[in-house]
């Protein structure tokens, strides 16, 4: 057992240490960092005895701020979609400090500005970069819509406010002439400083390679935004007829397609739905995951006879389910009712979603960096595909690589080895 004097002395020392740690934590909070390891007794005595300890701590944490941002900038430069948890782990290992999620997020935002430029300046430099894009990629198209900048109920003519952007590359326009006549459209949210929505139109060639057709940044998935996007695709990207347009059942898209002046009515285009989105809507209403999976299988069923048998099971479940399914035309979601084969087997909008995934790291960047990312990724893509095509031509391949592989596979299966005579 400790004596009373020893206990009193121990309590006093603990209070001194706690006060020192509180002072350090306050300094850390001001510098966006908090101490990860406890100070030992010697460090505590030095901090208490030095009259300039606060200045030393401020200078230390100021330098630490700079080092951390530079370190995070290197991570962001390698992978702009780096997770906050990885940033926290890196800072903890390298600097011995544990930072909160919020502070790591702030460090990442500062690093993004350091690597990719300021958010507001990005909007100002965007038109100039797009002009250079057209100069070095003739035939590429872009269109920016802005609105008046109002301050105190007065219009400031020196500035304009960004509203929408559409852009598409000439190489994609030309390539679409040799692709399947399908177009998948989908949208995803941007999660940077300013909230916008990125809409993408995508197709696929005969080699099953994805080809992004057009991009747009708009205020949201509104009727006006979709109308603007799809109208510009018809005006600047393609006038091809018989296109199969695959999308979800969003009322805004349906409203645009129903407008005969936009150019997405038969025979110019045929609008069908993504089966996965239909199944998600079904589950939203009826909360039945098992039937949701069955509905997806039903959409993929190639035989009308089997389709009707399975559909009868849905009708026998509940009357509400029967009414809900019957409200959607079978030609819009069932493969067996795709009589002309316009879907080419595509039942979802996975092509557009795969492009969204590729651009995931760029979706939290300033707008100019995002547009540059689409340009850079497509340059790499066309160079790679071009080298593969040249290689196939040198090998005197009659068809594209995917078709040749299928021919070889079927030839191998049909080959029968003669049995040896006994």
Secondary structure, DSSP 4 states (H G I P E B T S, - for coil): ---HHHHHHHHHHHHHHHHHHHHHHHHHHHTT-EESS---HHHHHHHHH-TTHHHHHHHHHHHHHHHHHHHHHHHHHH-TT--HHHHHHHHHHHHSEE--HHHHHHHHHHHHHHHH--HHHHHHHHHHHHHHHHHHSTT-EEEEEEEEEEETTEEEEEEEEEEEEEEE-HHHHHHHTTB-SEEEEEEEE--SSS--EEEEEEEEBTT--EEEEEEEEESSS-HHHHHHHHHHIIIII---SSEEEEE---HHHHHHHT-TTTT-STTTEEEEE-HHHHHHHHHHHH--HHHHHHHHHHHH---HHHHHHHHHHHHHH-HHHHHHHHTS-HHHH-GGG-TT-TTTT--S-HHHHHHHHHTGGGTTS-HHHHHHHHHHHHHHHHHHHHHHHHHHHHTT-SS-HHHHHHHHHHHHHH--PPPPP-
